[in-house]
Structure formats: C-alpha cells, structure tokens
C-alpha cells in the first residue's frame, strides 16, 4: 500500500508538471539525495561576503591564516591584498617594517545559526546532493 500510494503521488506530480505549463516542458529529471549523516564533530557552514561585489571575489585560494574561537563562535580569515590593487599601493610603504605594512586584510564574523531548511547543493555525476547547513558567517573587513 505504501509503494502504491507513493507511485500515485509521483504520477500526480508528473501530470501536474505536464499540465501546468505546456510551453515549458520538463527536459530532465535529476535524482536527489539528502545527506544528513555527518560525524558528530563536523559542522557545515556557509561563508558569505555581503560587502564584496560579486564581480570582485576575494582570492580564497591564497589564505594566509584562519582562526576560529569555538566559545565565542568568532571566525577570522586573513588574506593577502591583491597585488596592484589601488588601495594596496597607497597603504603599503615598501620601506616600512613588515609588521607595519597593510599588505593583509582580515575578514571577521561571528557564527549565526540558520533556520532549518537551508542546504548546500552539489551536482555530482548527474545527481543532486543536498546537505543541511548548520551555521553561516557573514565575513566583513
């Protein structure tokens, strides 16, 4: 009975998709997997950069340091400034002592719990994998 009920709901949903928008047909069906299982000591977080324009992302491939304080939920990411960046040229004195140069930038945030229902999605070999997000960090200079 459960399988018959599930098949009936699936067929009804497919009929609704076909009838709903005749000029916009479904072109591909994608299997979806919902991943709940993670180790007890793992947390999935999303890092957001609300003050950074989308067309100028930070170079996160070259991170100098990452610091996390679990009691306060504070995350700090230290990045080198982009070479040739206008602000970099004005703020760096090549003759200054290394600890006085403004050649790095720190992005900081505190952990923000997210509502249930937020997920990270990844396509892998034609399947969509959804994993619930535990927290978000809005990284700011």
N, C-alpha and C positions, 0 to 999 in steps of 0.2 A: 504493500500500500504506500509506503514512503517513497519508493522509487517511482511509482505511477504518479503520485502527486507531484513529485519534483519534475518529471517529464512533462506533465500537463502545464506546470508553471513556466517551464522553459519554452514550450511551444507557444503558449500565450504571449510571452515576452517577444518571441521572434515574430509572431503575427503582428503585434503592436508596432514593432520596428518597421516592418514592411508597409503597414497601412498608414503609419504616422506621417511619413514624408516620402512620397513616391519618387520625387525628383532628387532625392539624396539617399541612395541605397547604401546598405552596409556592404563594404567592399572586402572586409577581412575580419575574421573572428580571432581573438587573441586569448589564449588560456591565461588565467590569472592565478597566482599563488600568493597567499597571505602568510608572511613569515612572522610568527610570534616568538619562536624559540630563540633565545639568546642566553649566553652564560649569565649567571647571577651578578657578576661584577662588570657586565657590559651595559653601556647606555648609548643610545643613538641620539646624536644631537645635530641640529641644523645650524650652520653659521650664516648669518645674514649681514649684509653691509649696506644699511639704509642710506648712508650719506655718500656713497660712491656711485657715480653714474655707471650704468650697465655697459656702456661702450668703453669704459676705462677700468677694467677689473684690476684688483691687486694681483701681483705676481706671487701666488701662493706656492709656486714651485721652489722658491728660494727663501724659505722661512729661516730666520736666524735663531729664534728661540720661541718656545711655548711654555707658559706657566699656568698651572691650574691649582686653585686653592679649594679643596672639596668642602671645607667647613663653611666658607662664605659663598661658594659657587662662582668665584671670580675666575675668568679666563683672560689671559693676555697673550697676544701674538706679536712678536717683534719681526718686522720686515725691513729689508734694506730699501732705501729710497731708490727710485729708478734713476739710472744714470742719464744725465741730460735733461732731467725734469727741471723746469724753470725755478720752482721753489728750492730745489736741491742746490742749484748753482748759487742762489742768493744766500742760503743758510749755511753753507759749508765753507769754512776757512781752511784751505789745504795746509796752512802753516800751524793751525791750532793743534793742541794735544788731542790724541784720538778720542779720549773720553769726553771732550768738549764739543766735538763735531755733531751736527744734527744730520747724520747720514743714515739714521734708522728711524722708523716710525713704529709706535706701539698702538695696537688696537686692543680695546678693553671692553668687556661686557660682564654682566652677572647673569647667571643661569635663570631662565624664565621657563617655568613649566608650560607645556602646551596642552590644549584641550584634547580629549580623546577623539580620535578620528583623523588626526594628521599623520600622513605617511610619506615615506620616501619611496619613489618608484624607480625601477630599473628594468630595462628590456634586456633579456638575455636569451639568445638562440630562439627568438620568436615567442617567448613567453614574458609576461609582465609579472614582476615580483614586487610586492608591496610589503614594507616593513614599518611598523608604527614608530613614530618619533617620540622620544621621552622629554626632550627639552630643546630650547632654542637660545641662541646667543646673538644679540644684535651688536656686532662689532663696530666700535666707533673710535676715532683718534682721540 
